[in-house]
Amino acid sequence: MAKKIVETPLMRQYVEMKGKHPDAILLFRVGDFYETFSDDAIVASEILGITLTRRANGSAQYVELAGFPHHALDSYLPKLVRAGKRVAICEQLEDPKLTKKLVKRGITELVTPGVAVSDTVLNHRENNFVAAVHFTRSAAIGVAFLDISTGEFFAAEGDADYVDKLINNFSPKEVLVERGNRRLLEEKFSGKLLSFELDDWIFTDDAAGDRLLKQFATSSLKGFGVHGMHASIVAAGAILHYLDITNHTQTGHITKLTRVEEGTYVRLDKFTVRNLELVEPLCEDGRSLLQILDRTVTPMGARLMRRWLLFPLTDVKAINARLDVVEGFMRYPDERTLLKEGLEQAGDMERVISKVAVGRVSPRELVQLRDALRAVAPIKAMCMQSATTALRSIGEQLNPCECIRDRIAREIVDDAPAALNRGVVVRPGVDAELDELREIAYQGKDYLMKVQQREIEATGIPSLKIGYNNVFGYYIEVTNTHKAKVPQEWIRKQTLVNAERYITQELKEYEEKILGAQDRIAIIETRIFTDLVSAVSEYIPAIQLDAHMLARLDVLSAFTRVALENHYNRPVVDDSLVIEFNEARHPVIEKQLPASEPYISNSVSLSNDATQIMMITGPNMSGKSALLRQTALNVIMAQTGCFVAAESARVGLVDKVFTRVGASDNISLGESTFMVEMNEAASILNNMSERSLILFDELGRGTSTYDGISIAWAIVEHIHEHAGMHPKTLFATHYHELNDMEASYPRIANYNVSVKDIGGKVVFMRKLQRGGSEHSFGIHVARLAGMPKSIVERATHVLHLLEASNRRDDIGKEITSPAVEGGMQLSFFQLDDPVLSQIRDEILTLDINNLTPMAALNKLHDIRSIITGKA
Ligand SMILES: Nc1ncnc2c1ncn2[C@@H]1O[C@H](COP(=O)(O)OP(=O)(O)OP(=O)(O)O)[C@@H](O)[C@H]1O
């Protein structure tokens, strides 16, 4: 049971290191292993699947231990970080061979889920953000996001709803909050957030402001558009403090803070992002819109496309600038080819330049940067010649940085290794001393061969060999057969089973010269490389801008590729209040259907003044949801700057897309479907505006029919009538009663997605047509689906009874605006049927607590008699 760590000098050192980061799992380097102890060992062994052992610690005490070989760090570290753990790496700071005392150790890196720069931890097609949230006394909440692997840094402030939306879109891997606020964070924001608390002094105006000014070396934050936004400045400052705490001190690539302004982007709440499967599919075998559109060739392009889809624009000019570029690329296939080749060569320039800043760039990556910069010049030239203004503007911002590009090319070999001192890095001709030393080191092999040949001849030992080991350097090995022929002056160093090893004076002298040369070579290569890296650092802002421009071009050319392949067309995007899609398709479903079953296109026309609300009825599986989603997806695509899956389209700017689509998957979180549905609907009604697009799919499904109809009716009425906003709405429903609304509300129009009975088989026509649909299509479909005849007949009978007793057809006439008046039936047990009320009475008078099983069976028998008596 004991957890006290053993008191040896090594373990005392461990305890000291662990004390520096008690929240992190400490990987403690001991020789060739990283060891974890105590609770860390228990956690690590579980996550990594490595053996947990126990080391005795005095009488009746032990400490848990789990470790892995040091070379396995690259595969084990990401597993710990992805499991949400913070990991401190404690290295040996001196060579154990050179000291007799306890080896000096220190923490060289703290990797946390939100602050990672290592390729093994990062997903290269997604950003890796750390966030900070600052709660204030007012309603304003500050939030900031930083991806240290790219240098992108954002800040915003707003109400809890807005911040929740941003957190959902940026999906930070870690969220920082002031000590004591973790609970508040969990209460305000849903979803699983991995949080970490920081000291309260960090979350103050002064501390944060100073830290930001220091980072950007400016005297004010005015230039970043966050001046006066205290809450977001505090959040951004907290992130920079966190970098200090986690030993990330080289941050020259974090050069600006970008404000995320509400209103600049379409508001997509998290239900919408999830339900429309914008970036993640809802189920494993599904596909997201991002997966369909993402034909980018660089990781930075892939990351940007994801962000663009989550933040569609609300500025007509900016949207059209993107669409212009796509249209331009459509017309000029040569431009596209040149661009694709250039982008492939550019690779992940954004993360490479960040590595330069944090001091982790490898020689091989510098060569990659050289190639990326080589790609910039022809792309720039192409953009500058373009007829598209937006493309010329990108061209103007591209900078091939010839000077540093050529210097890398001059100094570093083409096939540079992945680490310094693991092979030749610097080209010949760069440093005279280096060239000379290499001469000595490389000629060594020839020299040794000559010595070996000479000694074979001198001694007459044909099998004599010269070898090298770390313990006593160069030696001559002689098999036991020839032992007698060994000259006297050779010094015996080692006896093997079949041979002896000797050293000679000549070999010793030679060895010193060679090893000296190799050490010097390593020193000179390191110096030249380090100088070069610091020269490249001067170009960080320029190269970051290049990376960003190339990422834009990558996304826009990917949009072009999908548009050509999938026959998308350019939408007209304007300031009107109209949404029109002519022969539109669902961009994801159409890719999933077999070739024999083409997607049926449909046209949709909505406007605030004419058809504001489309009331769409049709049986299950007829394609109502698909129609709703495709409309929203095409609007989002249009405002992202992508062509749309339609013959033609007009999109009057949309500021918010709301969806209440399908049964929610929140049931697993313990909330009832109906509660979730009502929460989502309430949020829509509270936030809609005249430019909103609202999708309601089977609203009210989670409650009884009459509840459902009443609520749906009242909500549609509210959307139609409220405050003259007239937000455009698609309302898919099974309740044909709602078709009655068309007669009383001028901007509601009935549509249906029809099915046909062809030779006794249900055929889904998938075509949207004007008008409401048949009452009993559910039963109709049940019959076509092969349901037993008796059940279909019974269902028809029950339906007639219900209709007769409740005159559901008259609902429209009975209800007077506003809202539902009394008199609507609420549940099965309130129906007037005398049989049902008798059953109800039987059940309600039961004393369940004192009911024996036998009595219960008897009661059941009685109830059955009531029913059969009636039948
Ligand atoms: N226009 C279309 N062309 C071809 N196939 C379609 C079309 N619309 C829908 N589908 C196919 O029909 C399936 C069901 O469509 P959808 O989920 O939209 O029906 P629904 O009417 O909303 O049904 P439910 O009421 O059960 O939710 C889709 O998964 C898709 O495969």
The ligand as an SDF file (V2000), in Angstrom:
LIG
                    3D

 31 33  0  0  0  0  0  0  0  0999 V2000
  -32.4930   13.4800  -53.8760 N   0  0  0  0  0  0  0  0  0  0  0  0
  -32.0620   12.2340  -53.6020 C   0  0  0  0  0  0  0  0  0  0  0  0
  -31.5990   11.4470  -54.5900 N   0  0  0  0  0  0  0  0  0  0  0  0
  -31.1860   10.1920  -54.3180 C   0  0  0  0  0  0  0  0  0  0  0  0
  -31.1850    9.6530  -53.1000 N   0  0  0  0  0  0  0  0  0  0  0  0
  -31.6220   10.3780  -52.0810 C   0  0  0  0  0  0  0  0  0  0  0  0
  -32.1040   11.7050  -52.2790 C   0  0  0  0  0  0  0  0  0  0  0  0
  -32.4940   12.1940  -51.0880 N   0  0  0  0  0  0  0  0  0  0  0  0
  -32.2860   11.2180  -50.1930 C   0  0  0  0  0  0  0  0  0  0  0  0
  -31.7630   10.1350  -50.7630 N   0  0  0  0  0  0  0  0  0  0  0  0
  -31.4320    8.8540  -50.0990 C   0  0  0  0  0  0  0  0  0  0  0  0
  -32.4640    8.5390  -49.2000 O   0  0  0  0  0  0  0  0  0  0  0  0
  -31.9880    8.3660  -47.8890 C   0  0  0  0  0  0  0  0  0  0  0  0
  -32.9850    8.9090  -46.9050 C   0  0  0  0  0  0  0  0  0  0  0  0
  -33.1490   10.2850  -47.0640 O   0  0  0  0  0  0  0  0  0  0  0  0
  -33.5190   11.2170  -45.8530 P   0  0  0  0  0  0  0  0  0  0  0  0
  -32.8100   10.7890  -44.6310 O   0  0  0  0  0  0  0  0  0  0  0  0
  -33.3340   12.5830  -46.3200 O   0  0  0  0  0  0  0  0  0  0  0  0
  -35.0780   10.8810  -45.6880 O   0  0  0  0  0  0  0  0  0  0  0  0
  -36.1230   11.5430  -44.7090 P   0  0  0  0  0  0  0  0  0  0  0  0
  -37.3180   11.8380  -45.5370 O   0  0  0  0  0  0  0  0  0  0  0  0
  -35.5570   12.6600  -43.9690 O   0  0  0  0  0  0  0  0  0  0  0  0
  -36.4460   10.3360  -43.7800 O   0  0  0  0  0  0  0  0  0  0  0  0
  -36.7910   10.3260  -42.2140 P   0  0  0  0  0  0  0  0  0  0  0  0
  -38.1110   10.9860  -42.1210 O   0  0  0  0  0  0  0  0  0  0  0  0
  -36.8180    8.8810  -41.8710 O   0  0  0  0  0  0  0  0  0  0  0  0
  -35.6870   11.0760  -41.5210 O   0  0  0  0  0  0  0  0  0  0  0  0
  -30.6520    9.1240  -47.9040 C   0  0  0  0  0  0  0  0  0  0  0  0
  -29.7450    8.5830  -47.0120 O   0  0  0  0  0  0  0  0  0  0  0  0
  -30.1940    8.9720  -49.3180 C   0  0  0  0  0  0  0  0  0  0  0  0
  -29.4250    7.7970  -49.4690 O   0  0  0  0  0  0  0  0  0  0  0  0
  1  2  1  0
  2  3  1  0
  2  7  2  0
  3  4  2  0
  4  5  1  0
  5  6  2  0
  6  7  1  0
  6 10  1  0
  7  8  1  0
  8  9  2  0
  9 10  1  0
 10 11  1  0
 11 12  1  0
 11 30  1  0
 12 13  1  0
 13 14  1  0
 13 28  1  0
 14 15  1  0
 15 16  1  0
 16 17  2  0
 16 18  1  0
 16 19  1  0
 19 20  1  0
 20 21  2  0
 20 22  1  0
 20 23  1  0
 23 24  1  0
 24 25  2  0
 24 26  1  0
 24 27  1  0
 28 29  1  0
 28 30  1  0
 30 31  1  0
M  END
$$$$
